[in-house]
Amino acid sequence: MARLLLQLLALQFIFIATVFGLFGSSNKLKGATKYQLQQKVLTLGSSYTIKDDHDKPLYKVGFKQLGLGKHLQLTDVSGAQEFYSIKHVINPLGLAKYEIRSNNQVIAEVNRKINIIGGKKFSVKSKHGTFKIEGNFRSREFKIKNGHHLVATVSKKFFAVGDKYGVQIEQGQDVPFILSLAIVIDEVAHG
């Protein structure tokens, strides 16, 4: 009887290890680079600094123009090169909708999906493909997926003070584009 019990326990252990091995790997980023996205506190509207994991500033985000809806721009640190602009589109239903633009051309639309169960979901249709953003505003943990493939995570768990996120982006992704998606998440969180 004891031998049968040990065999059952061993089979259960192998089953659990197999399940976590098969399903846990899809939630890990390969060759990820880490960034810090920090909103500046004492500014009018939204302003961000984005640094690498060595605390070196790489990008900045500020207002592009005033008007109906926010219009932000993601540039290099000097502000000379614009990578993308992010425009909040006023939606009569009150759901968040954003456009990400390059050279005044819409290259992505980010739409908040209605989710009755909880959590927050966004769909992204872009020139880079179709993305899903899923997460929780209370814990500030989000996953960005291209299809079923995890390409980035956005997390506030490592930063207890201030409005700061850790963003991990898989190698080979358009970094400024993924950072633009992270900015949309933060804008919706404060909207």
Helices and strands as residue ranges (DSSP letters): H 2-24, G 25-27, E 33-39, E 48-52, E 57-63, E 71-76, E 82-88, E 97-102, E 105-113, E 120-126, E 129-136, E 141-146, E 149-155, E 164-169, H 175-190
